[in-house]
Amino acid sequence: MTDNISNRFRALTVKVNNGSGCLFQPLTAEYSYVLTARHVIKDLSVEDIKIEQQTGTEPVVLELIAPPYYDENVKTRDGAAIIKIKKNGIEEILPVYKTELKFDPSHIYKLCGYPLRRRNDVDSYRSNDIELKDDKLDDFIEAEIQGKPVFKEVDGMSGGGILRQFGSNIELIGIQSEMVAKDENEILGRINFIPLDSFQELIEKKGLPPLMPSYLTCFLHLKDAIFPLNNLTPDNTPLRDYLLNQVKSKLCESIFPHQVLKEYNESLLISGHSSANLFNKHLWITFLEFIVINLMKDSNDEISIESINNYLSKNRFLFGISENWMHLIKDIYKSNLKGLSKGGSIIISTDKDKMPTVVSIPKTSIPNIAKVQRDDEKLQIDSGIDIYSDFGLFHIYKFQKDLLEKQFEYPNDILKIPNFFKDKMNDTFSIG
């Protein structure tokens, strides 16, 4: 694990009295969460709960703004607990629920926390590789810590997060509860952890904001990240300013990322991709780019689910994760393409491969690459559509690449910017 990822995991991990916790920014701008295990704080008064974050030499005490939330009636030996703290400015991380977990050795996660036996050390933070083993019947999941440490080496990490890096994001799959065996002579190195499903159930019972990244509240949170346009000359920066100005407050008052998520859900994903990817920040950055590109073609300032339906009927947006987006072509053509009109285009966005060299695939080349039969009954297309000849296939980065190549054709007159986009950029995703 690189130092950068290690530091990101550390910044999300806190001490909660004699246990640990994981910071999470939910779907609100008002406060942050500490997720922990119920037994870590159950018998403590609010005044006695102490939460410390240590990313430098001195720990920072985090301020509680409400009593902790947990289900007092749960009969299991432990359960989910949520503590509201003053908004922390933490990194947005992605929740992964039980149905998305992979129980195979190739998926390694990190248990992060502060063992009690290290609390007097200058650096008491620790992370351990773990492998998922069993989905238990009593709402816990069992995992094995590599190296099989004894209880004393892990005591104090209860409440710590189970994290992993995926693409450019960090995923949280659960919170550590207990060691399976606490006998020093029985060295199993196994833990039980609380899956995020238990936290979501608690959130629904208590009426709390969901475990979704806060950037899903409003597209304005994503505005500064769209169209980075690296290598745009200083004289041509008005081109990017014009693009960003399409994200007006009016847009953010009429349509919200979480609304789009609810409406389209997994139809935004390339076939075979986990629904956990629906929270990926790059998906929402590029979906906002997709909206802006369509807004410039249609001068109507109104934006709604109906207008997005119209955009998607002409150009279908799909997101995936790959080091090379062309490796996803077979899955792209197995994706949900129903409602995409003849002559429309499939617009691909990918994390990792964000700025590919190849940004479009000729229709004549696609059958050899995709290896999907035109008459496959499992294809999700409308009747009468030829999946190869009737659709274009492009990466969304093509818009930026074309703009960078055409920037010197810009007449350097702010008043002529709309005409520049109309004349030079309107056919970026045209299949001819």
TORMARRO-393809 format. One line per 4 residues: their letters; for each residue x, y, z of N, C-alpha, C. Coordinates in steps of 0.2 Angstrom, whole numbers. Example, Ala and Ser with C-alpha at 12.3 -4.5 7.8 and 13.67 -1.06 7.14 Angstrom:
BEGIN
AS> 66/-28/39/62/-22/39/66/-16/39; 64/-11/35/68/-5/36/64/0/39
END
This chain:
BEGIN
MTDN> 4/-6/0/0/0/0/4/6/0; 3/11/-4/7/17/-5/6/21/1; 11/26/3/10/31/8/4/35/8; 2/37/1/-3/41/1/-10/38/3
ISNR> -11/31/1/-17/28/3/-17/26/10; -11/25/13/-10/24/20/-12/30/24; -10/36/22/-12/42/25/-19/43/25; -22/42/19/-29/43/18/-33/38/23
FRAL> -31/32/24/-34/27/28/-34/30/36; -28/32/37/-26/35/44/-31/41/45; -32/45/41/-36/51/42/-43/50/43; -45/44/41/-52/42/42/-53/38/48
TVKV> -48/37/52/-48/32/58/-47/36/64; -51/35/69/-51/39/75/-51/34/81; -49/37/87/-49/34/93/-56/36/96; -59/31/99/-66/32/103/-65/28/109
NNGS> -63/32/114/-61/30/121/-56/24/120; -58/18/123/-54/12/122/-55/8/116; -58/11/111/-59/7/105/-57/12/99; -60/11/93/-59/15/87/-65/17/84
GCLF> -65/20/78/-70/22/74/-68/24/67; -73/25/63/-72/27/56/-76/33/54; -73/38/52/-76/44/50/-80/43/43; -86/46/43/-90/46/36/-94/52/35
QPLT> -93/55/29/-97/61/28/-104/59/24; -109/59/28/-116/57/25/-119/62/20; -125/61/18/-128/65/14/-131/72/17; -126/76/20/-128/82/23/-122/86/23
AEYS> -123/93/23/-117/98/24/-117/100/31; -121/98/36/-121/100/42/-117/97/48; -115/91/47/-111/87/52/-108/81/48; -104/78/52/-101/71/50/-102/66/55
YVLT> -101/60/53/-102/54/57/-96/51/59; -96/48/65/-91/43/67/-95/36/68; -93/31/64/-96/25/64/-92/20/69; -95/17/73/-91/13/78/-96/7/80
ARHV> -93/3/84/-97/-3/87/-101/-1/94; -107/-3/95/-111/-1/100/-107/-2/107; -104/-8/108/-101/-9/114/-95/-4/116; -92/-1/111/-87/4/112/-90/10/117
IKDL> -96/12/116/-99/18/119/-105/17/123; -107/11/123/-114/9/126/-115/12/133; -110/10/137/-111/12/144/-108/18/146; -106/23/142/-103/29/143/-108/35/142
SVED> -107/40/147/-111/46/146/-109/50/140; -112/54/138/-110/59/132/-104/62/134; -104/65/140/-98/69/143/-92/64/143; -92/58/144/-87/53/144/-84/51/138
IKIE> -88/52/132/-86/49/126/-80/54/123; -75/52/121/-69/56/119/-67/53/112; -67/57/107/-65/55/100/-59/59/98; -54/56/96/-47/59/94/-45/57/87
QQTG> -43/62/83/-41/61/77/-33/62/77; -29/58/74/-22/59/74/-19/58/68; -18/64/64/-15/64/58/-8/67/58; -7/71/63/0/74/64/3/72/71
TEPV> 7/76/74/10/74/80/6/74/86; 1/79/86/-4/80/91/-11/78/90; -14/74/94/-21/72/93/-26/78/93; -31/78/89/-36/83/89/-43/80/91
VLEL> -45/83/97/-52/80/100/-57/83/95; -62/78/93/-67/80/89/-74/81/93; -78/86/91/-83/89/95/-90/85/94; -93/81/99/-99/78/98/-104/84/98
IAPP> -110/83/94/-115/88/94/-122/84/96; -122/78/97/-128/75/99/-126/68/103; -130/65/107/-129/59/110/-128/53/104; -125/48/106/-124/43/100/-130/39/99
YYDE> -131/37/93/-137/33/91/-135/26/90; -139/21/93/-139/14/93/-145/11/95; -147/5/93/-153/2/94/-152/-2/101; -156/1/106/-156/-1/113/-159/-8/113
NVKT> -163/-10/109/-167/-16/109/-164/-22/105; -158/-21/102/-155/-26/99/-153/-31/103; -154/-38/102/-153/-43/107/-146/-46/105; -143/-45/100/-136/-47/98/-131/-44/103
RDGA> -125/-47/103/-120/-45/108/-117/-38/106; -118/-36/100/-115/-30/98/-119/-27/92; -118/-21/90/-122/-18/84/-119/-12/82; -122/-9/77/-120/-2/75/-121/3/79
AIIK> -116/8/79/-117/14/83/-115/20/79; -118/26/79/-117/32/75/-116/38/80; -111/42/79/-110/48/83/-109/53/78; -114/59/79/-113/65/76/-108/69/78
IKKN> -103/72/74/-98/76/76/-99/83/72; -96/88/74/-95/94/70/-92/92/64; -94/95/58/-92/94/51/-84/94/51; -82/89/48/-74/88/49/-70/89/43
GIEE> -74/90/37/-70/91/31/-66/85/28; -69/79/30/-65/73/28/-66/71/21; -62/66/19/-63/63/12/-70/59/12; -73/60/6/-79/56/5/-77/49/3
ILPV> -80/44/6/-79/37/5/-85/34/3; -85/28/0/-90/25/-3/-93/19/1; -99/18/2/-102/13/6/-102/6/2; -101/1/4/-102/-6/1/-106/-10/5
YKTE> -111/-13/3/-116/-17/7/-115/-24/6; -118/-29/10/-116/-36/10/-117/-39/3; -122/-37/-1/-123/-40/-7/-118/-39/-12; -114/-34/-11/-108/-32/-16/-101/-35/-14
LKFD> -101/-38/-8/-95/-41/-5/-92/-47/-9; -86/-47/-10/-83/-53/-13/-79/-57/-9; -81/-64/-8/-78/-68/-3/-73/-72/-7; -67/-69/-9/-62/-73/-12/-55/-70/-10
PSHI> -50/-73/-10/-43/-71/-8/-41/-65/-11; -43/-64/-18/-40/-58/-21/-42/-52/-19; -47/-51/-15/-50/-45/-12/-47/-44/-5; -42/-40/-4/-39/-39/2/-42/-32/5
YKLC> -44/-32/11/-46/-26/14/-41/-24/20; -42/-18/23/-38/-16/28/-42/-15/35; -41/-18/40/-44/-16/47/-39/-11/50; -43/-5/51/-39/1/53/-41/3/60
GYPL> -36/4/65/-38/6/71/-32/8/76; -34/8/82/-28/10/87/-28/5/93; -24/0/92/-23/-5/98/-22/-2/104; -25/-5/110/-23/-2/116/-16/-2/118
RRRN> -13/-8/117/-6/-9/119/-1/-4/116; -3/0/110/1/4/107/-1/12/109; -6/13/113/-8/19/114/-3/24/117; 2/21/120/7/26/123/13/27/118
DVDS> 13/24/112/18/25/107/16/32/104; 22/34/101/21/41/97/16/40/91; 16/34/88/11/33/83/8/26/84; 2/26/87/-2/20/89/-6/18/84
YRSN> -7/21/78/-11/19/72/-9/12/69; -13/8/67/-11/1/64/-16/-1/59; -14/-4/54/-19/-7/49/-16/-14/47; -21/-18/47/-20/-25/45/-23/-28/39
DIEL> -20/-31/35/-24/-35/29/-28/-40/32; -34/-40/29/-39/-45/31/-42/-48/25; -45/-54/26/-48/-58/20/-55/-60/23; -60/-59/19/-67/-61/21/-68/-68/21
KDDK> -71/-71/26/-72/-78/26/-79/-81/26; -83/-77/30/-90/-80/31/-95/-75/32; -101/-76/29/-107/-71/30/-111/-75/36; -110/-73/42/-113/-76/47/-121/-75/48
LDDF> -124/-79/51/-132/-79/52/-134/-73/57; -130/-71/61/-132/-66/66/-130/-59/64; -130/-58/58/-129/-51/55/-121/-49/56; -117/-53/57/-110/-52/57/-106/-55/51
IEAE> -101/-53/49/-97/-56/44/-90/-58/47; -87/-64/46/-81/-66/49/-75/-65/44; -70/-62/46/-64/-61/42/-58/-63/46; -52/-65/42/-46/-67/45/-41/-62/44
IQGK> -37/-60/49/-32/-55/49/-25/-59/47; -22/-56/42/-16/-60/40/-11/-59/45; -7/-65/46/-2/-65/52/-5/-68/58; -12/-69/58/-16/-72/64/-14/-69/71
PVFK> -14/-63/72/-12/-60/78/-17/-62/84; -14/-62/90/-18/-64/96/-22/-58/98; -27/-59/103/-31/-54/105/-28/-48/107; -23/-48/111/-20/-42/114/-17/-37/108
EVDG> -15/-40/103/-13/-36/97/-18/-32/94; -24/-34/95/-30/-31/91/-35/-28/96; -34/-29/102/-39/-26/107/-38/-18/107; -44/-15/106/-44/-7/105/-45/-5/98
MSGG> -45/-10/93/-47/-9/86/-54/-10/85; -58/-12/90/-65/-13/89/-68/-6/87; -73/-6/83/-76/0/80/-72/3/74; -66/0/73/-62/3/67/-65/1/60
GILR> -64/4/55/-66/3/49/-63/-2/45; -67/-6/41/-64/-11/36/-64/-7/29; -58/-5/27/-57/-1/21/-53/-4/15; -54/-2/9/-50/-4/4/-50/2/-2
QFGS> -45/2/-5/-44/7/-11/-47/3/-17; -51/7/-21/-54/4/-27/-54/10/-32; -50/9/-37/-49/15/-42/-46/21/-38; -49/27/-39/-46/32/-35/-50/33/-29
NIEL> -55/29/-27/-59/30/-21/-57/25/-16; -60/27/-10/-59/22/-4/-66/20/-2; -67/13/-1/-73/10/0/-73/8/8; -79/8/11/-80/5/18/-85/0/17
IGIQ> -83/-6/20/-88/-12/20/-90/-14/27; -87/-11/32/-90/-13/39/-86/-10/44; -88/-11/50/-85/-9/56/-83/-15/61; -77/-16/63/-75/-21/67/-78/-22/74
SEMV> -80/-28/76/-84/-29/82/-80/-32/87; -77/-38/86/-74/-42/91/-69/-47/87; -65/-50/91/-61/-56/89/-65/-62/90; -65/-67/86/-69/-73/86/-67/-77/93
AKDE> -60/-77/94/-57/-80/100/-53/-75/104; -54/-75/110/-50/-70/114/-45/-74/119; -44/-81/117/-39/-85/121/-33/-84/118; -28/-82/122/-21/-82/119/-18/-88/116
NEIL> -21/-94/119/-18/-100/116/-22/-102/110; -27/-99/108/-31/-101/102/-30/-95/97; -25/-96/93/-23/-90/88/-26/-92/82; -32/-89/81/-36/-89/75/-35/-83/70
GRIN> -34/-78/74/-33/-71/70/-39/-69/66; -45/-72/69/-51/-70/65/-56/-65/69; -59/-61/65/-63/-56/68/-70/-56/66; -75/-53/69/-82/-52/67/-83/-45/66
FIPL> -86/-43/60/-87/-36/59/-94/-35/57; -96/-29/58/-103/-27/57/-104/-24/50; -108/-27/46/-108/-24/39/-112/-17/39; -111/-14/33/-115/-7/33/-122/-8/33
DSFQ> -125/-13/31/-132/-14/31/-135/-13/38; -131/-15/43/-134/-13/50/-134/-6/51; -129/-2/49/-129/5/50/-135/8/46; -136/6/40/-142/9/36/-148/7/39
ELIE> -149/1/42/-155/0/46/-156/5/52; -151/6/55/-151/11/61/-153/18/59; -150/20/53/-151/26/50/-158/27/48; -161/22/46/-168/22/44/-173/23/50
KKGL> -171/19/55/-175/19/61/-174/26/65; -169/29/65/-168/36/68/-169/42/64; -170/41/57/-172/46/53/-165/51/52; -160/47/51/-153/51/50/-152/51/42
PPLM> -147/56/40/-145/56/33/-142/50/31; -143/47/25/-140/41/23/-133/41/22; -130/35/21/-123/34/20/-122/35/13; -122/41/10/-121/43/4/-116/49/4
PSYL> -111/49/-1/-107/55/-1/-111/61/-2; -108/67/2/-112/73/2/-112/76/-5; -108/75/-9/-108/78/-16/-114/76/-20; -118/71/-18/-124/69/-21/-130/74/-19
TCFL> -129/79/-15/-134/83/-13/-135/88/-18; -130/90/-22/-131/96/-27/-125/96/-32; -127/97/-38/-122/97/-43/-117/103/-42; -118/108/-39/-113/113/-38/-107/111/-34
HLKD> -108/106/-30/-102/103/-27/-97/100/-31; -99/98/-38/-95/95/-43/-93/100/-48; -95/106/-48/-94/111/-53/-87/112/-55; -83/113/-50/-76/115/-51/-71/109/-53
AIFP> -74/103/-53/-70/97/-55/-72/95/-63; -77/98/-66/-78/96/-73/-74/100/-78; -73/96/-83/-69/99/-89/-62/102/-87; -58/98/-84/-51/101/-82/-47/104/-87
LNNL> -48/101/-93/-45/104/-99/-37/106/-98; -34/101/-96/-26/101/-96/-23/103/-102; -19/108/-102/-15/110/-108/-19/116/-112; -25/118/-109/-28/124/-112/-24/130/-111
TPDN> -22/134/-116/-18/140/-116/-22/145/-112; -18/149/-108/-21/155/-104/-26/159/-108; -24/160/-114/-28/165/-118/-35/162/-120; -36/155/-119/-42/152/-120/-46/149/-114
TPLR> -44/152/-108/-47/150/-102/-55/152/-102; -57/157/-106/-64/159/-106/-68/153/-109; -65/148/-113/-69/143/-115/-71/138/-110; -66/137/-105/-68/133/-99/-73/137/-95
DYLL> -72/143/-94/-77/147/-90/-84/147/-92; -84/147/-99/-91/147/-102/-94/140/-100; -90/135/-101/-93/128/-99/-95/128/-92; -91/130/-87/-93/130/-80/-99/134/-79
NQVK> -100/140/-82/-106/144/-81/-112/141/-83; -112/135/-87/-118/132/-89/-121/129/-82; -117/128/-77/-119/125/-71/-122/130/-67; -128/133/-69/-131/138/-65/-134/136/-59
SKLC> -136/141/-54/-139/139/-48/-146/136/-50; -149/138/-55/-155/136/-58/-155/128/-59; -150/126/-62/-149/119/-63/-149/115/-56; -146/118/-52/-145/115/-45/-151/115/-41
ESIF> -156/119/-43/-162/120/-39/-167/115/-42; -166/113/-48/-171/109/-52/-170/101/-52; -163/99/-52/-161/92/-52/-156/91/-47; -155/85/-44/-150/84/-39/-147/77/-41
PHQV> -141/76/-39/-138/70/-41/-141/64/-37; -143/65/-31/-147/59/-28/-154/57/-31; -157/62/-34/-163/61/-38/-161/57/-44; -156/59/-48/-154/55/-54/-152/48/-52
LKEY> -149/47/-46/-147/41/-44/-153/36/-43; -158/39/-39/-164/36/-38/-168/34/-44; -168/38/-49/-172/37/-55/-168/32/-60; -162/32/-61/-158/28/-66/-154/22/-62
NESL> -152/23/-56/-149/18/-53/-144/14/-57; -144/7/-58/-139/3/-61/-139/4/-68; -144/7/-71/-144/8/-79/-138/13/-80; -135/17/-75/-130/21/-77/-123/17/-77
LISG> -123/11/-76/-117/7/-75/-116/2/-81; -110/1/-83/-108/-4/-88/-110/-11/-85; -113/-15/-89/-114/-22/-87/-108/-25/-83; -110/-29/-78/-105/-32/-74/-102/-28/-68
HSSA> -104/-22/-68/-101/-17/-63/-105/-17/-56; -102/-17/-51/-106/-17/-44/-109/-11/-43; -115/-11/-40/-119/-5/-38/-115/-1/-34; -110/-3/-30/-106/1/-26/-103/7/-30
NLFN> -102/6/-37/-99/11/-41/-104/17/-42; -110/16/-40/-115/22/-41/-113/28/-37; -109/27/-32/-107/32/-27/-100/35/-30; -97/32/-35/-91/35/-37/-91/42/-39
KHLW> -87/46/-37/-87/53/-38/-86/55/-45; -81/51/-49/-80/52/-56/-86/51/-60; -90/46/-58/-97/45/-62/-101/52/-62; -101/55/-56/-105/61/-55/-102/67/-58
ITFL> -96/68/-58/-92/73/-62/-93/73/-69; -93/67/-72/-94/66/-79/-101/66/-81; -105/64/-77/-112/65/-78/-114/72/-79; -111/76/-74/-113/83/-75/-110/86/-81
EFIV> -104/84/-83/-101/86/-90/-106/84/-96; -109/78/-95/-114/75/-100/-120/80/-100; -122/82/-94/-128/87/-94/-126/94/-98; -120/96/-96/-118/102/-99/-117/102/-107
INLM> -114/96/-109/-114/96/-116/-121/96/-120; -125/93/-117/-132/93/-119/-136/99/-119; -134/103/-113/-137/110/-112/-135/114/-118; -129/114/-120/-126/118/-125/-129/117/-132
KDSN> -132/111/-133/-135/109/-139/-142/112/-139; -145/112/-133/-152/114/-132/-152/120/-128; -154/126/-130/-153/132/-127/-158/133/-121; -163/128/-121/-168/128/-115/-164/128/-109
DEIS> -165/132/-104/-162/132/-98/-165/128/-93; -171/125/-94/-174/121/-90/-171/114/-90; -170/111/-84/-167/104/-83/-172/100/-78; -173/94/-80/-178/90/-76/-176/83/-78
IESI> -179/78/-74/-179/71/-76/-181/70/-83; -186/74/-85/-189/73/-92/-184/75/-97; -180/80/-96/-175/82/-101/-169/78/-101; -168/75/-95/-162/70/-95/-164/64/-98
NNYL> -171/62/-98/-173/56/-102/-172/57/-109; -173/63/-111/-172/65/-118/-165/64/-120; -161/67/-116/-153/66/-117/-151/59/-118; -154/55/-113/-152/48/-113/-155/44/-119
SKNR> -160/46/-122/-163/43/-128/-159/44/-134; -155/50/-134/-150/51/-140/-143/49/-139; -141/50/-132/-134/48/-131/-134/44/-124; -133/38/-124/-133/34/-118/-127/34/-114
FLFG> -127/37/-107/-121/38/-103/-120/31/-99; -114/28/-99/-113/22/-95/-106/23/-92; -105/21/-86/-99/22/-82/-96/15/-80; -90/15/-80/-86/9/-77/-79/10/-75
ISEN> -76/5/-73/-69/6/-70/-64/1/-74; -59/4/-77/-54/0/-80/-48/4/-81; -43/0/-82/-36/4/-84/-36/5/-91; -41/2/-95/-41/3/-102/-49/3/-104
WMHL> -52/8/-106/-59/8/-107/-61/3/-113; -57/2/-118/-58/-3/-123/-59/-10/-121; -56/-12/-115/-57/-18/-113/-64/-20/-110; -68/-14/-110/-75/-15/-107/-80/-16/-113
IKDI> -78/-16/-119/-82/-15/-125/-87/-21/-125; -85/-27/-123/-90/-33/-123/-96/-32/-118; -94/-29/-112/-99/-28/-107/-103/-22/-109; -100/-17/-112/-104/-11/-114/-110/-13/-119
YKSN> -109/-18/-123/-114/-20/-128/-119/-25/-124; -117/-27/-118/-122/-31/-114/-126/-27/-109; -125/-20/-109/-128/-16/-105/-135/-14/-107; -138/-10/-102/-145/-8/-104/-145/-2/-109
LKGL> -147/-4/-115/-147/1/-120/-154/2/-123; -159/0/-119/-166/1/-121/-168/8/-121; -171/10/-126/-173/17/-126/-168/22/-130; -162/19/-132/-158/23/-136/-160/23/-143
SKGG> -161/28/-146/-163/29/-153/-158/27/-158; -161/25/-163/-156/23/-169/-153/29/-171; -146/29/-172/-142/35/-174/-139/38/-168; -141/35/-162/-138/38/-155/-131/36/-154
SIII> -129/38/-149/-122/36/-147/-121/33/-140; -117/29/-138/-115/27/-132/-109/31/-129; -110/34/-124/-105/39/-121/-102/35/-115; -96/34/-115/-93/30/-109/-89/34/-105
STDK> -89/34/-98/-85/37/-93/-81/31/-89; -75/32/-88/-71/27/-84/-67/30/-79; -67/28/-73/-62/29/-68/-56/26/-70; -50/28/-67/-44/25/-69/-42/28/-76
DKMP> -45/25/-81/-44/28/-88/-48/34/-90; -46/39/-87/-50/46/-87/-49/50/-94; -43/49/-96/-41/53/-102/-37/49/-107; -41/44/-110/-38/39/-115/-36/43/-121
TVVS> -31/39/-124/-28/42/-131/-34/40/-136; -36/34/-136/-42/33/-141/-48/34/-138; -52/39/-141/-59/41/-138/-65/39/-142; -64/36/-148/-69/33/-152/-67/27/-155
IPKT> -72/22/-157/-71/16/-160/-75/16/-166; -72/15/-172/-76/14/-179/-81/9/-178; -86/10/-181/-92/5/-181/-89/-2/-184; -85/-1/-189/-83/-7/-193/-78/-12/-188
SIPN> -75/-9/-183/-71/-12/-179/-74/-16/-173; -80/-13/-171/-83/-15/-165/-85/-22/-165; -88/-25/-170/-90/-32/-169/-84/-37/-168; -78/-36/-170/-72/-40/-169/-70/-39/-162
IAKV> -71/-33/-159/-69/-32/-152/-74/-34/-147; -80/-33/-148/-85/-34/-143/-87/-42/-143; -87/-45/-149/-88/-52/-149/-95/-54/-146; -100/-50/-147/-107/-51/-145/-111/-52/-152
QRDD> -115/-57/-152/-119/-58/-158/-125/-53/-158; -126/-51/-164/-131/-46/-166/-138/-49/-164; -139/-55/-164/-146/-58/-163/-146/-61/-156; -141/-60/-152/-141/-62/-145/-148/-60/-141
EKLQ> -152/-64/-139/-158/-63/-136/-157/-59/-129; -152/-59/-126/-150/-56/-120/-148/-49/-121; -147/-46/-127/-146/-39/-128/-151/-35/-126; -150/-30/-122/-155/-25/-120/-156/-19/-124
IDSG> -159/-20/-130/-160/-15/-135/-167/-15/-138; -169/-10/-141/-176/-10/-144/-176/-14/-150; -182/-17/-152/-183/-21/-158/-181/-16/-164; -178/-20/-169/-177/-16/-175/-170/-12/-175
IDIY> -166/-13/-170/-160/-10/-169/-154/-15/-170; -149/-13/-174/-143/-16/-175/-138/-13/-171; -136/-17/-166/-132/-15/-160/-125/-12/-163; -123/-14/-168/-116/-11/-171/-117/-5/-175
SDFG> -121/-6/-180/-122/-1/-185/-126/5/-184; -130/4/-179/-135/10/-177/-133/14/-171; -127/12/-168/-125/16/-162/-118/18/-163; -116/24/-161/-109/26/-161/-106/25/-154
LFHI> -100/24/-153/-97/22/-147/-91/27/-146; -91/31/-140/-86/36/-139/-85/36/-131; -79/39/-130/-77/40/-123/-79/48/-121; -82/49/-116/-84/56/-114/-78/61/-115
YKFQ> -72/58/-114/-66/63/-114/-65/66/-121; -68/63/-126/-68/65/-133/-69/73/-133; -74/75/-129/-76/82/-130/-70/86/-128; -67/85/-122/-61/89/-120/-56/88/-125
KDLL> -54/82/-128/-49/81/-132/-50/86/-139; -56/85/-141/-58/89/-147/-57/97/-146; -59/99/-140/-59/106/-138/-52/108/-138; -47/104/-135/-40/106/-134/-37/106/-141
EKQF> -39/102/-146/-37/102/-153/-39/108/-157; -45/110/-155/-49/116/-159/-48/123/-155; -44/123/-150/-44/129/-146/-41/135/-150; -37/133/-154/-33/139/-158/-38/142/-164
EYPN> -44/138/-165/-49/141/-169/-53/146/-166; -53/146/-159/-57/151/-155/-55/158/-157; -60/162/-159/-58/169/-161/-56/174/-156; -55/172/-150/-53/176/-144/-58/182/-143
DILK> -64/181/-144/-69/186/-143/-75/182/-139; -75/185/-132/-80/182/-128/-87/181/-131; -89/186/-134/-96/186/-137/-97/181/-142; -91/178/-145/-92/173/-150/-91/166/-148
IPNF> -91/165/-141/-90/159/-138/-96/154/-140; -102/156/-139/-108/152/-140/-107/149/-147; -106/154/-152/-105/151/-159/-99/147/-160; -94/148/-157/-88/143/-157/-90/136/-155
FKDK> -94/135/-150/-96/129/-148/-101/126/-153; -106/130/-155/-111/128/-160/-107/125/-166; -103/129/-169/-100/128/-175/-94/122/-175; -90/122/-170/-84/118/-169/-85/112/-165
MNDT> -90/112/-160/-91/106/-155/-97/102/-156; -102/104/-160/-108/102/-160/-109/94/-162; -104/92/-166/-104/86/-169/-99/81/-166; -97/83/-160/-92/79/-156/-94/71/-156
FSIG> -100/70/-154/-102/63/-153/-107/61/-159; -106/64/-165/-110/62/-171/-107/56/-174; -111/51/-176/-109/45/-179/-109/45/-187; -111/51/-189/-111/52/-196/-117/49/-200
END
